[in-house]
């Protein structure tokens, strides 16, 4: 588990450290630059933990049930509930970022399907990325159908 040093830093200094950190993140210009930055500063475990938390947030925003989230991310109900509380407290920020990711995934699925149609019969396997993106798009479409039936 990640731990802070037992030698605490004064509040004012920590505030400056965090400000520099957020400024650095905001200055990243591409996915590749962000990946390199975080690979240098986060451990393998921290990166995986952060990625799982973000995936849980996306799935909660898309109204997945706890069982589906638990099965896909291999996390506990407690972790899912904690992230659900974070979403409720910071809904605007988390939802806007998650919506951007969802839109990118929808676009990726459409592009992959268009590329498959243009390949005219060539065979090929389904990648994990494509499978995940398609799952989210199908989930969104099913939610839209469900909500239209209840109106």
C-alpha positions as CSV (number, residue, x, y, z in Angstrom):
1,X,0.0,0.0,0.0
2,X,1.2,3.5,-0.8
3,X,2.3,5.4,2.3
4,X,3.3,9.0,3.1
5,X,6.6,9.7,4.8
6,X,6.5,9.7,8.5
7,X,8.2,13.1,8.4
8,X,5.3,15.5,7.6
9,X,5.7,18.5,5.4
10,X,4.2,21.8,6.4
11,X,0.8,22.5,4.9
12,X,2.0,25.6,3.0
13,X,4.9,23.6,1.4
14,X,2.6,20.7,0.5
15,X,0.2,23.2,-1.1
16,X,3.0,24.5,-3.3
17,X,4.1,20.9,-4.1
18,X,0.6,20.0,-5.2
19,X,0.3,23.1,-7.2
20,X,3.5,22.3,-9.1
21,X,2.2,18.7,-9.6
22,X,-1.1,19.8,-11.0
23,X,0.6,22.4,-13.3
24,X,2.8,19.7,-14.6
25,X,-0.1,17.4,-15.4
26,X,-2.0,20.3,-17.1
27,X,1.0,21.0,-19.2
28,X,1.1,17.4,-20.7
29,X,0.3,17.7,-24.4
30,X,-0.4,14.1,-25.5
31,X,-1.3,10.6,-24.3
32,X,2.2,9.5,-24.9
33,X,3.7,12.3,-22.9
34,X,1.2,11.6,-20.1
35,X,2.1,7.9,-20.2
36,X,5.8,8.6,-20.0
37,X,5.3,11.1,-17.2
38,X,3.2,8.8,-15.0
39,X,5.4,5.8,-15.8
40,X,8.3,7.7,-14.3
41,X,6.5,8.8,-11.1
42,X,4.1,6.1,-10.3
43,X,4.9,2.5,-9.4
44,X,3.4,-0.3,-11.5
45,X,0.9,-1.0,-8.7
46,X,-0.1,2.7,-8.3
47,X,-0.8,2.9,-12.1
48,X,-2.9,-0.2,-12.0
49,X,-4.8,1.0,-8.9
50,X,-5.5,4.4,-10.5
51,X,-6.6,2.7,-13.8
52,X,-9.0,0.4,-12.0
53,X,-10.5,3.3,-10.0
54,X,-11.1,5.2,-13.1
55,X,-12.7,2.2,-14.9
56,X,-15.0,1.7,-11.9
57,X,-15.9,5.4,-12.1
58,X,-16.8,5.1,-15.8
59,X,-18.8,2.0,-15.2
60,X,-20.7,3.7,-12.3
61,X,-21.4,6.7,-14.4
62,X,-22.8,4.4,-17.1
63,X,-25.1,2.8,-14.5
64,X,-23.4,-0.6,-14.4
65,X,-24.5,-2.7,-11.4
66,X,-22.0,-3.5,-8.7
67,X,-21.9,-7.2,-9.7
68,X,-20.8,-6.4,-13.2
69,X,-18.2,-3.9,-12.0
70,X,-16.9,-6.3,-9.5
71,X,-16.6,-9.1,-12.1
72,X,-14.9,-6.9,-14.7
73,X,-12.5,-5.0,-12.4
74,X,-11.9,-7.7,-9.7
75,X,-12.5,-5.3,-6.9
76,X,-14.6,-5.4,-3.7
77,X,-18.0,-3.8,-3.0
78,X,-16.3,-1.5,-0.5
79,X,-13.9,-0.1,-3.2
80,X,-16.8,0.4,-5.6
81,X,-18.9,2.1,-2.9
82,X,-15.9,4.4,-2.1
83,X,-15.6,5.5,-5.7
84,X,-19.4,5.9,-6.0
85,X,-19.1,8.3,-3.0
86,X,-16.3,10.2,-4.8
87,X,-18.5,10.5,-7.9
88,X,-21.4,11.9,-5.8
89,X,-19.1,14.4,-4.1
90,X,-17.3,15.5,-7.4
91,X,-19.9,14.6,-10.0
92,X,-19.3,17.4,-12.5
93,X,-15.5,16.9,-12.8
94,X,-15.6,13.1,-12.9
95,X,-18.6,12.9,-15.2
96,X,-17.2,15.3,-17.8
97,X,-13.9,13.4,-18.0
98,X,-15.6,10.1,-18.1
99,X,-17.9,11.4,-20.9
100,X,-14.9,12.4,-23.0
101,X,-13.5,8.8,-22.6
102,X,-16.8,7.3,-23.4
103,X,-17.1,9.4,-26.6
104,X,-13.6,8.4,-27.6
105,X,-14.5,4.7,-27.1
106,X,-17.7,5.1,-29.2
107,X,-15.7,6.8,-31.9
108,X,-13.1,4.0,-31.8
109,X,-15.8,1.3,-32.2
110,X,-17.3,3.1,-35.1
111,X,-13.9,3.5,-36.8
112,X,-13.0,-0.2,-36.1
113,X,-16.3,-1.3,-37.6
114,X,-15.8,0.9,-40.6
115,X,-12.3,-0.5,-41.1
116,X,-13.7,-4.1,-40.9
117,X,-16.3,-3.3,-43.5
118,X,-13.6,-1.9,-45.8
119,X,-11.5,-5.0,-45.4
120,X,-14.2,-7.0,-47.2
121,X,-14.1,-10.4,-45.7
122,X,-10.6,-10.5,-44.3
123,X,-10.5,-12.4,-41.0
124,X,-9.0,-11.0,-37.8
125,X,-9.3,-11.5,-34.1
126,X,-11.0,-9.0,-31.7
127,X,-8.6,-7.1,-29.5
128,X,-9.2,-6.5,-25.8
129,X,-9.4,-2.8,-26.5
130,X,-12.1,-3.3,-29.2
131,X,-14.0,-5.7,-27.0
132,X,-14.0,-3.2,-24.1
133,X,-15.0,-0.3,-26.3
134,X,-17.8,-2.3,-27.9
135,X,-19.1,-3.5,-24.5
136,X,-19.4,0.1,-23.3
137,X,-21.1,1.2,-26.5
138,X,-23.6,-1.7,-26.2
139,X,-24.2,-0.8,-22.6
140,X,-25.0,2.8,-23.5
141,X,-27.4,1.7,-26.3
142,X,-29.2,-0.7,-23.9
143,X,-29.5,2.0,-21.3
144,X,-31.0,4.4,-23.9
145,X,-33.5,1.7,-24.9
146,X,-34.4,1.0,-21.3
147,X,-34.9,4.7,-20.5
148,X,-37.1,5.2,-23.6
149,X,-39.3,2.3,-22.6
150,X,-39.9,3.7,-19.1
151,X,-40.9,7.2,-20.4
